[in-house]
Amino acid sequence: MSITQKFLSIAVFLAFAAFAPIAFAAPIIGNPAPDFAATDSNGKTVNLSDFKGRNVVLEWTNNECPFVRKHYESGNMQSLQKKYTAQDVVWLSIVSSAPGKQGHVDGATANKLTVSRGASPTAVLLDESGKIGKLYGAKTTPHMFIVDKTGKLAYAGAIDDINSTDIADVKKARNYIDMAFADINANRTVALSSTKPYGCSVKYGGFF
């Protein structure tokens, strides 16, 4: 290979590397969930550790993503939020879209979306730096995590088992959140504790 060809090969490799998504280390099922502090849509600081002793759902969301819209326009996400917050579960919806990226919202817009969609999360967290998303290895919207009462990660992955944007598929799907809580509420280890998430990529800043 000539020197010119070598330089071209290196240049091509660097170009691909620059735009390739970086894989963030995800927390391990059964280990303590990483603590974090975030600002919610009302400007209040929320710490995950504040909720120790309660089950917590982390829902990565992007209101412009068709996969997210599937679950909100069908009422599926709202139904899950109401069902589990009524059981004293903390539900945190997290927006990790960077400024200028799809799905980025400010607090006022986030609150309007909550009202217009009839959603009922405990709080909407604004993570425009992507720090929390990267801490959890959040890849898609939606991407779901459940932290149990002891502060350990009990579930991570998809919301259900049908990877589509078709609202009609919601009723056909196995809902992984319901399945996980069936085990948690029966004091069992979650049988299906990790699944592959599907949806739009989380719109982190930079090349992510």
C-alpha positions in Angstrom: 0.0 0.0 0.0 1.4 3.4 -1.0 1.8 6.2 1.5 -1.0 8.1 -0.2 -3.3 5.1 0.2 -2.4 4.7 3.9 -3.2 8.4 4.5 -6.5 8.0 2.7 -7.4 4.9 4.8 -6.6 6.7 8.0 -8.6 9.7 6.9 -11.6 7.5 6.1 -11.3 5.7 9.5 -11.2 9.0 11.4 -14.2 10.4 9.5 -16.3 7.3 10.4 -15.0 7.4 14.0 -16.0 11.0 14.4 -19.6 10.3 13.5 -20.0 6.9 15.0 -22.2 6.8 18.1 -20.3 6.3 21.4 -21.6 3.4 23.5 -22.1 4.5 27.1 -21.6 2.0 29.9 -25.0 1.0 31.2 -25.6 0.2 34.8 -25.8 -3.5 35.7 -29.1 -5.2 36.6 -29.1 -6.0 40.4 -26.5 -3.3 41.1 -27.2 0.0 42.8 -28.7 2.4 40.3 -26.5 5.5 39.7 -27.7 8.4 41.7 -28.2 11.8 40.0 -29.5 15.3 40.5 -31.6 16.9 37.9 -33.8 20.0 37.4 -37.4 19.3 36.7 -39.8 21.2 34.5 -40.8 23.4 37.4 -37.2 24.4 38.2 -37.0 22.1 41.3 -33.9 19.9 42.0 -34.7 16.2 42.0 -32.3 13.5 43.3 -32.9 9.8 42.7 -31.7 9.1 46.2 -34.7 11.1 47.6 -36.9 8.2 46.5 -35.1 5.3 48.2 -37.7 3.0 49.7 -40.0 3.5 46.7 -39.9 1.9 43.3 -38.9 4.3 40.5 -39.6 4.2 36.8 -37.2 6.2 34.5 -38.8 6.9 31.1 -36.6 8.4 28.4 -38.9 10.5 26.2 -39.0 12.7 23.1 -42.3 14.2 22.2 -41.4 14.4 18.5 -40.4 10.8 18.2 -43.0 8.6 16.4 -42.2 5.6 18.7 -43.0 7.8 21.7 -46.0 9.3 20.1 -47.3 5.7 19.5 -47.4 5.2 23.3 -48.9 8.6 24.1 -51.4 8.8 21.3 -52.7 5.4 22.2 -52.9 6.4 25.9 -50.6 3.5 26.8 -47.9 5.6 28.6 -50.5 7.7 30.5 -52.2 4.5 31.6 -49.0 3.0 32.9 -48.1 6.3 34.7 -51.5 6.5 36.4 -51.5 2.8 37.3 -48.2 2.8 39.0 -48.1 6.2 40.6 -51.4 5.1 42.3 -49.3 2.3 43.8 -46.8 4.8 45.2 -44.3 4.3 42.3 -42.3 7.4 41.4 -42.4 8.0 37.6 -39.7 10.2 36.2 -39.9 11.2 32.5 -36.5 12.3 31.3 -35.8 14.5 28.2 -32.1 14.2 27.2 -32.5 16.0 23.8 -29.8 18.7 23.5 -30.8 22.3 22.5 -31.5 22.4 18.8 -32.2 18.7 18.6 -35.4 16.9 18.0 -37.5 16.8 21.2 -35.7 19.4 23.2 -38.1 21.3 25.4 -38.0 23.9 28.1 -39.9 23.6 31.4 -42.9 25.5 30.3 -43.3 23.4 27.1 -42.8 20.2 29.0 -45.6 21.2 31.4 -47.9 22.0 28.5 -47.2 18.6 26.9 -48.0 16.9 30.2 -51.3 18.7 30.4 -52.3 18.3 26.8 -51.5 14.6 26.7 -53.1 13.8 30.0 -49.9 12.5 31.3 -49.2 12.1 35.0 -45.5 11.5 35.7 -44.2 12.4 39.2 -41.8 14.8 37.4 -40.4 15.6 34.0 -36.6 16.0 34.2 -34.7 18.2 31.8 -31.3 16.6 30.9 -30.2 18.8 28.0 -26.5 18.1 28.8 -27.3 14.4 28.4 -25.4 13.6 31.6 -28.1 11.4 33.1 -28.9 9.7 29.8 -25.2 8.8 29.4 -25.0 7.7 33.0 -27.7 5.1 32.3 -26.7 4.3 28.8 -30.1 5.4 27.5 -30.1 4.7 23.8 -33.7 5.2 22.5 -36.9 7.0 23.2 -38.6 5.3 24.8 -36.0 3.5 27.0 -37.3 2.3 30.3 -35.6 1.6 33.6 -37.0 0.4 36.9 -35.2 1.0 40.2 -36.5 -1.0 43.1 -37.1 0.0 46.7 -33.6 -0.9 47.7 -32.2 1.4 45.1 -31.1 -1.4 42.8 -31.7 -1.6 39.0 -34.5 -4.2 38.5 -35.3 -3.7 34.8 -33.8 -2.0 31.7 -35.0 -2.0 28.1 -38.0 -1.6 25.9 -41.5 -0.8 27.0 -42.9 -3.8 25.1 -42.1 -6.5 22.6 -43.3 -5.0 19.3 -40.9 -2.7 17.6 -43.1 -0.4 15.6 -44.8 3.0 15.4 -48.2 1.4 14.8 -50.7 2.3 17.5 -52.6 -0.9 16.8 -49.7 -2.9 18.0 -49.9 -1.6 21.6 -52.8 -3.9 22.5 -51.0 -6.9 20.9 -47.8 -6.4 22.7 -46.4 -7.9 25.9 -45.8 -5.0 28.2 -42.5 -5.4 29.9 -43.3 -2.8 32.6 -46.3 -4.7 33.7 -44.4 -7.9 33.6 -41.6 -6.5 35.7 -43.9 -5.0 38.3 -45.8 -8.3 38.5 -42.6 -9.9 39.8 -41.5 -6.9 41.9 -44.9 -6.7 43.7 -44.7 -10.5 44.4 -41.3 -10.0 45.9 -39.7 -12.0 43.1 -36.6 -11.2 41.1 -37.7 -9.8 37.7 -37.6 -12.7 35.3 -37.1 -10.7 32.2 -34.9 -8.0 33.5 -33.2 -6.8 30.4 -34.5 -6.4 26.8 -33.3 -4.5 23.7 -34.9 -1.0 23.6 -36.4 0.3 20.4 -37.3 3.8 19.2 -35.6 6.9 18.0 -32.0 7.4 19.1 -31.6 9.8 22.1 -30.7 13.2 20.6 -27.6 13.9 22.6 -25.4 16.9 21.8 -22.4 16.6 19.5 -22.2 13.6 17.3 -24.3 11.3 19.5 
